[in-house]
Amino acid sequence: MRRRESAVRRAGLAAVVLLLVMAMTSVAEATHGGVTATTTGGKAVWYSSPNYMYVYDTRADGYSVYAEYCWGTSCSSGTRLYNRSGNGTVKRFTLYPASSDITFRVCRERPFQSDDCGSWTTADA
């Protein structure tokens, strides 16, 4: 009976380790080869193939982050993609290009203050 319980525990542990490795691989892929926009506490990375935008919260400051984007080469305000999950998290969004270019930036959402945004960045869509 104990051997079977031990085997079940080992199998469960192996499954958890496998899931963690897979999750870490996804994040590592998201930090290699894309076009990046940053601000204090946040980062957005665009991959034209397969049309993913990753939004990272990089600081334990209590603020949510979002990427703001427009299709084309100029933008004054755009569609927002929020990551409200806290420090150390990343959210992936699939976008469907409406132009050959995307212009985007990342911002910290600061209630009762102006949002803290990085510079606009343009990339191939």
ZAVOVEX-887856 format. One record per residue (C-alpha): z, x, y; residue in one letter. Coordinates in steps of 0.001 Angstrom, whole numbers. Layout:
+---------+---------+---------+-----+
!       w !       u !       v ! res !
+---------+---------+---------+-----+
!       Z !       X !       Y !   A !
...
+---------+---------+---------+-----+
//
This chain:
+---------+---------+---------+-----+
!       w !       u !       v ! res !
+---------+---------+---------+-----+
!       0 !       0 !       0 !   M !
!     902 !    2806 !    2422 !   R !
!   -2306 !    4675 !    1632 !   R !
!   -4378 !    1619 !    2480 !   R !
!   -2465 !    1089 !    5767 !   E !
!   -2938 !    4758 !    6623 !   S !
!   -6668 !    4538 !    5891 !   A !
!   -6985 !    1441 !    8092 !   V !
!   -5159 !    3206 !   10935 !   R !
!   -7407 !    6272 !   10635 !   R !
!  -10528 !    4067 !   10668 !   A !
!   -9247 !    2243 !   13753 !   G !
!   -8483 !    5508 !   15513 !   L !
!  -11939 !    6856 !   14639 !   A !
!  -13530 !    3719 !   16132 !   A !
!  -11542 !    4123 !   19373 !   V !
!  -12515 !    7806 !   19637 !   V !
!  -16179 !    6914 !   19079 !   L !
!  -16066 !    4283 !   21838 !   L !
!  -14470 !    6766 !   24254 !   L !
!  -17125 !    9386 !   23508 !   V !
!  -19881 !    6821 !   24065 !   M !
!  -18345 !    5733 !   27384 !   A !
!  -18029 !    9328 !   28594 !   M !
!  -21664 !    9985 !   27641 !   T !
!  -22808 !    7017 !   29755 !   S !
!  -20950 !    8319 !   32800 !   V !
!  -22295 !   11842 !   32264 !   A !
!  -25867 !   10506 !   32131 !   E !
!  -25244 !    8684 !   35377 !   A !
!  -24327 !   11889 !   37211 !   T !
!  -27440 !   13874 !   36277 !   H !
!  -30832 !   13723 !   38014 !   G !
!  -30570 !   10689 !   40315 !   G !
!  -30652 !   10388 !   44096 !   V !
!  -27113 !   10311 !   45500 !   T !
!  -25477 !    8842 !   48618 !   A !
!  -21802 !    9570 !   49332 !   T !
!  -18950 !    8702 !   51655 !   T !
!  -15220 !    9372 !   51545 !   T !
!  -13992 !    7651 !   48390 !   G !
!  -17357 !    6527 !   47041 !   G !
!  -20695 !    7537 !   45615 !   K !
!  -23902 !    5669 !   44726 !   A !
!  -26606 !    7117 !   42487 !   V !
!  -30116 !    5620 !   42112 !   W !
!  -32298 !    6211 !   39045 !   Y !
!  -35875 !    5008 !   39493 !   S !
!  -36299 !    4955 !   35750 !   S !
!  -34749 !    2701 !   34367 !   P !
!  -33993 !    1141 !   37823 !   N !
!  -30213 !    1583 !   37749 !   Y !
!  -27821 !    1912 !   40663 !   M !
!  -24395 !    3331 !   39781 !   Y !
!  -21528 !    2722 !   42216 !   V !
!  -18500 !    5024 !   41847 !   Y !
!  -15008 !    4647 !   43315 !   D !
!  -13822 !    8243 !   43698 !   T !
!  -10501 !    7960 !   45529 !   R !
!   -7165 !    6232 !   44914 !   A !
!   -7010 !    4843 !   48448 !   D !
!   -6778 !    1090 !   47793 !   G !
!  -10284 !     397 !   49141 !   Y !
!  -13183 !   -1060 !   47175 !   S !
!  -16611 !     556 !   47435 !   V !
!  -20104 !    -878 !   47541 !   Y !
!  -23690 !     306 !   47657 !   A !
!  -25904 !   -1408 !   50194 !   E !
!  -29656 !   -1325 !   49661 !   Y !
!  -33019 !   -2557 !   50962 !   C !
!  -36498 !   -2195 !   49557 !   W !
!  -38665 !     -25 !   51838 !   G !
!  -38026 !    3031 !   53985 !   T !
!  -35758 !    1571 !   56674 !   S !
!  -32680 !    -603 !   56590 !   C !
!  -30038 !   -1827 !   59019 !   S !
!  -28161 !   -4005 !   56521 !   S !
!  -28921 !   -4969 !   52972 !   G !
!  -27811 !   -6385 !   49664 !   T !
!  -24386 !   -5187 !   48512 !   R !
!  -23377 !   -4068 !   45008 !   L !
!  -19575 !   -3974 !   44697 !   Y !
!  -17250 !   -1867 !   42583 !   N !
!  -13814 !   -3418 !   42991 !   R !
!  -12352 !   -1899 !   39811 !   S !
!  -10447 !     972 !   41407 !   G !
!  -10316 !    4742 !   41459 !   N !
!  -12244 !    6578 !   38762 !   G !
!  -14460 !    3627 !   37841 !   T !
!  -18226 !    3234 !   37871 !   V !
!  -20336 !      56 !   37862 !   K !
!  -23974 !     -24 !   36796 !   R !
!  -26457 !   -2470 !   38307 !   F !
!  -30036 !   -3084 !   37171 !   T !
!  -32394 !   -3611 !   40110 !   L !
!  -35962 !   -4916 !   40101 !   Y !
!  -38050 !   -3019 !   42672 !   P !
!  -39802 !   -5074 !   45343 !   A !
!  -41343 !   -1978 !   46961 !   S !
!  -42255 !    1603 !   46139 !   S !
!  -39136 !    2821 !   47994 !   D !
!  -35424 !    2007 !   48114 !   I !
!  -33128 !    2812 !   51023 !   T !
!  -29394 !    2780 !   50280 !   F !
!  -25956 !    4003 !   51273 !   R !
!  -22404 !    3706 !   49960 !   V !
!  -19442 !    2297 !   51887 !   C !
!  -15698 !    1784 !   51571 !   R !
!  -14675 !   -1783 !   52296 !   E !
!  -11775 !   -1593 !   54762 !   R !
!  -10312 !   -4983 !   55678 !   P !
!   -9512 !   -5423 !   59390 !   F !
!  -11416 !   -2186 !   60192 !   Q !
!  -15037 !   -1082 !   60266 !   S !
!  -16289 !    -175 !   56804 !   D !
!  -16635 !    3565 !   56225 !   D !
!  -20295 !    4177 !   55293 !   C !
!  -22356 !    7240 !   54486 !   G !
!  -25854 !    7899 !   55745 !   S !
!  -28855 !    5884 !   54613 !   W !
!  -30833 !    7629 !   51853 !   T !
!  -34410 !    6794 !   50826 !   T !
!  -35803 !    7398 !   47350 !   A !
!  -38784 !    6410 !   45232 !   D !
!  -38264 !    3095 !   43543 !   A !
+---------+---------+---------+-----+
//
